[in-house]
Every structure is written in C-alpha cells, then in structure tokens.
Amino acid sequence: MGWHFIRGSSSSGGKEAYREMVEVLSSPGQAIVVTPDGPQGPEHVAKVGAVKAAQRTDALLIPITGHATWRWEIANWDTFEVPKPFGRIRFAFGEPLEADAESSTEKLNSKLENRMISLQQGNDAQLIS
C-alpha cells in the first residue's frame, strides 16, 4: 500500500522515531498516524512525542478512533482488538487540534487525550445502539 512504518516508542528507539516523525512531517503533503498511548500504557494516556513533533512542524493533530462490532480481543496493558469477518467497523475523526509552538506541550497533550477518549466513547455508543 506504499506505507512507511516508523518504529519506536517511549521505551525503545524513541529518539530515532521522533527524528523520523519530524522529518516526515516537514515534507509537504505528508502525514503520520501515531498510537500515542505507548507500548506499556496506561491505556488512553498519551505520551508527548506526537505533540512535540506536531509543534515542531506546525502539523495538525487529528484524533481518530475505530471500533469493530465483531472482534477478537487480546488482553495486555490495553485491549488490542482484531476485527472478525462480517462485523461492522466504524472509524471516527475528531476535530483537528492545532499544535502551535507557543502552547504548552502538556496542555496540548491533555487536550488530545480528552478528544480521543470522547471520540472513542461516542463511536462505541453509536455502534452498540
């Protein structure tokens, strides 16, 4: 599909991943997708790397969530879901968050977390009803 993966986390290879994120976001028309709550959790608590990269490159932060009606769940620090065939999958995109360099990284990170949680709850509720 032409996707390029940036591997790294807060616990392993984070500095290299951050540099690569900034490099990609500095190129015109490029975007990245980040799982911001880290490899060891806790669930729904975003690490600041994505916010810092967005601030450095003037990129927008867009919360995205997905939910599958039929899925396998793998229990670890969060619940990893693998969609099953013939279920319904719903993706939802939240309001973009501008990550200007003058704003506090921690405040932006908290806003991102809140938007992701709210979006996930709304998306889950729509598929359940």
Contacts in CASP RR format, 6 or more apart in sequence:
PFRMAT RR
TARGET T0000
AUTHOR 0000-0000-0000
METHOD contacts of the structure
MODEL  1
MGWHFIRGSSSSGGKEAYREMVEVLSSPGQAIVVTPDGPQGPEHVAKVGA
VKAAQRTDALLIPITGHATWRWEIANWDTFEVPKPFGRIRFAFGEPLEAD
AESSTEKLNSKLENRMISLQQGNDAQLIS
4 24 0 8 1.000
6 17 0 8 1.000
6 20 0 8 1.000
6 21 0 8 1.000
6 24 0 8 1.000
6 32 0 8 1.000
7 13 0 8 1.000
7 17 0 8 1.000
8 14 0 8 1.000
8 16 0 8 1.000
8 17 0 8 1.000
9 17 0 8 1.000
9 38 0 8 1.000
9 39 0 8 1.000
9 47 0 8 1.000
10 38 0 8 1.000
10 39 0 8 1.000
10 40 0 8 1.000
10 47 0 8 1.000
10 49 0 8 1.000
11 38 0 8 1.000
11 39 0 8 1.000
11 40 0 8 1.000
12 39 0 8 1.000
18 49 0 8 1.000
18 52 0 8 1.000
18 53 0 8 1.000
21 32 0 8 1.000
21 34 0 8 1.000
21 49 0 8 1.000
21 50 0 8 1.000
21 53 0 8 1.000
22 53 0 8 1.000
22 56 0 8 1.000
22 57 0 8 1.000
24 30 0 8 1.000
24 32 0 8 1.000
25 31 0 8 1.000
25 32 0 8 1.000
25 53 0 8 1.000
25 54 0 8 1.000
25 56 0 8 1.000
25 57 0 8 1.000
25 59 0 8 1.000
26 57 0 8 1.000
31 59 0 8 1.000
32 53 0 8 1.000
33 64 0 8 1.000
34 49 0 8 1.000
34 50 0 8 1.000
36 46 0 8 1.000
36 47 0 8 1.000
36 49 0 8 1.000
36 50 0 8 1.000
36 112 0 8 1.000
36 116 0 8 1.000
37 43 0 8 1.000
37 44 0 8 1.000
37 45 0 8 1.000
37 46 0 8 1.000
37 47 0 8 1.000
37 78 0 8 1.000
38 47 0 8 1.000
40 77 0 8 1.000
41 77 0 8 1.000
41 78 0 8 1.000
42 77 0 8 1.000
42 78 0 8 1.000
43 77 0 8 1.000
43 78 0 8 1.000
43 79 0 8 1.000
44 78 0 8 1.000
44 113 0 8 1.000
44 116 0 8 1.000
44 117 0 8 1.000
44 120 0 8 1.000
45 113 0 8 1.000
46 109 0 8 1.000
46 112 0 8 1.000
46 113 0 8 1.000
46 116 0 8 1.000
48 105 0 8 1.000
48 106 0 8 1.000
48 109 0 8 1.000
50 61 0 8 1.000
50 112 0 8 1.000
51 61 0 8 1.000
51 99 0 8 1.000
51 105 0 8 1.000
51 108 0 8 1.000
51 109 0 8 1.000
51 112 0 8 1.000
52 105 0 8 1.000
53 59 0 8 1.000
54 60 0 8 1.000
54 61 0 8 1.000
54 99 0 8 1.000
54 108 0 8 1.000
55 99 0 8 1.000
55 100 0 8 1.000
55 101 0 8 1.000
55 103 0 8 1.000
55 105 0 8 1.000
55 108 0 8 1.000
56 101 0 8 1.000
58 99 0 8 1.000
58 100 0 8 1.000
58 101 0 8 1.000
59 99 0 8 1.000
60 96 0 8 1.000
60 97 0 8 1.000
60 98 0 8 1.000
60 99 0 8 1.000
61 96 0 8 1.000
61 97 0 8 1.000
61 98 0 8 1.000
61 99 0 8 1.000
61 108 0 8 1.000
61 112 0 8 1.000
62 93 0 8 1.000
62 94 0 8 1.000
62 96 0 8 1.000
62 97 0 8 1.000
63 93 0 8 1.000
63 94 0 8 1.000
63 95 0 8 1.000
63 97 0 8 1.000
63 112 0 8 1.000
63 115 0 8 1.000
63 116 0 8 1.000
63 119 0 8 1.000
64 91 0 8 1.000
64 92 0 8 1.000
64 93 0 8 1.000
64 94 0 8 1.000
64 119 0 8 1.000
65 91 0 8 1.000
65 92 0 8 1.000
65 116 0 8 1.000
65 119 0 8 1.000
65 120 0 8 1.000
65 123 0 8 1.000
66 89 0 8 1.000
66 90 0 8 1.000
66 91 0 8 1.000
66 92 0 8 1.000
66 120 0 8 1.000
66 123 0 8 1.000
67 89 0 8 1.000
67 90 0 8 1.000
67 120 0 8 1.000
67 123 0 8 1.000
67 124 0 8 1.000
67 127 0 8 1.000
68 81 0 8 1.000
68 83 0 8 1.000
68 84 0 8 1.000
68 87 0 8 1.000
68 88 0 8 1.000
68 89 0 8 1.000
69 87 0 8 1.000
69 88 0 8 1.000
69 89 0 8 1.000
69 127 0 8 1.000
70 83 0 8 1.000
70 84 0 8 1.000
70 85 0 8 1.000
70 86 0 8 1.000
70 87 0 8 1.000
70 88 0 8 1.000
71 81 0 8 1.000
71 82 0 8 1.000
71 83 0 8 1.000
71 84 0 8 1.000
72 81 0 8 1.000
72 82 0 8 1.000
72 84 0 8 1.000
73 79 0 8 1.000
73 80 0 8 1.000
73 81 0 8 1.000
73 82 0 8 1.000
74 80 0 8 1.000
74 81 0 8 1.000
74 82 0 8 1.000
83 89 0 8 1.000
88 127 0 8 1.000
90 123 0 8 1.000
90 126 0 8 1.000
90 127 0 8 1.000
91 123 0 8 1.000
92 119 0 8 1.000
92 122 0 8 1.000
92 123 0 8 1.000
93 119 0 8 1.000
94 115 0 8 1.000
94 119 0 8 1.000
95 115 0 8 1.000
97 108 0 8 1.000
97 111 0 8 1.000
97 112 0 8 1.000
97 115 0 8 1.000
99 108 0 8 1.000
END
